[in-house]
Amino acid sequence: MPQKEHPMKSEWLTTASTLSKALPYLQRYDGATVVIKFGGHAMGSDAAMESFARDVVLMQQVGVNPVIVHGGGPMINDMLKRLDIQSDFVDGKRVTDAATMEVVEMVLSGRVNKRIVQAINAQGGRAVGLSGKDASLMTCDVADPKLGLVGKPRDIDPTVLNTLFEADMIPVIAPLGSGDAGETFNINGDTVAGAIAAALKADRLLLLTDVSGVKNAEGEILTELSPDTIKQLTASGVIAGGMIPKTETALEAILSNKVKKGDVIVIRYEGPKGGPGMREMLSPTSAVMGKGLGKEVALITDGRFSGGSHGFVVGHITPEAADGGAIALVENGDVITIDAVTRQISVNVSEEEMAKRRAAWTPSKPQFDSGWLQIYRRNVGPLTKGAVLVDPQ
């Protein structure tokens, strides 16, 4: 007679299967920084908040450094309505006068921020609430005089965020900033998330909302957007309202760098010793592809790539930078030639100049002074021999 499967056992098997499939992705983002914009509309019910908080805590437990930047538009609208204060919008951004600013700060820093902090802490995390005004995190300029006290991030000092990472705490940031004269600015949450992500050199920027996505004129959801498409859809009015700052943030994240056609990107100190551990280069290659430069820009590294990387990329360069290889001596402006046919890479710098650079080169300070990674860094062999540990004897 067949035995009936216990429901709890079935749940365990399902969970084990899910974790097994997710393991490669968890390993990929170990140590990564992920900035999450949690929109006011996306907060929804208490159940939605609980689910979000649980996911954030899980991200941290598997080695990711999450940073939460929240909105709060619906809550601000509700409070302004109760106080009978009129609120207007221009291009999806709130016009903020002095009276509105008091309400905005009260709702964002007081109500919304603490609700998210409490939800994360209730799931076993350690969240800390702050705004861009704290620890000089964000200094702003006036975004547009017609918007009133609406700011545009000018300077980001992520020191306080890095301190929280070291203490295994999760920053929850209200989108407020300070001006040079000490005034308080309201800042669009999507804009803040993009600025924070850029300052931290985050591996991922996620914009969470209850909207299904960006749609074309026919109402179809677009799964991919190029910079030109964003500009066209915004100019034609297809992208409108609150979706404008979201797409602007994504566009800025793509276009803010200075990489252009014909450049060779050099990423070093990512080899077995320099990493150590050799995280894969999926994020930088994805950024190049997202900018549409996959065929015009090359990337070389002493680190590694995965099967998910695309474009003209060369990895596993040896000797690695941490060992004083040539990749450690390359400087901005050097002409690098990559010949895929002959499988040769050369830098157009004289032997005399390279000798001067080598004499002036000093090893970088190790990221780890103790523990297993320090032991690995000290005893790992070169990539040409498999990057395996060698007998210290």
Secondary structure by P-SEA (a helix, b strand, c coil): ccccccaaaaaaaaaaaaaaaaaaaaaaaccbbbbbbccccccccaaaaaaaaaaaaaaaaaccbbbbbbbcaaaaaaaaaaabbbbbbccccccccaaaaaaaaaaaaccaaaaaaaaaaaacbbbbbbcccccccbbbcccccccccccccccccaaaaaaaaaacbbbbbccccccccbbbbbccaaaaaaaaaaaacccbbbbbccccccccccccccccccaaaaaaaaaaccccccaaaaaaaaaaaaccccccccbbbbbcccccccccccccaaaaaaaaaaacccccbbbbcccccccccccccccccccccccccccccccccbbbbbbcccbbbbbcccaaaaaaaaaacccccccccccaaaaaaaccccccccccccccc
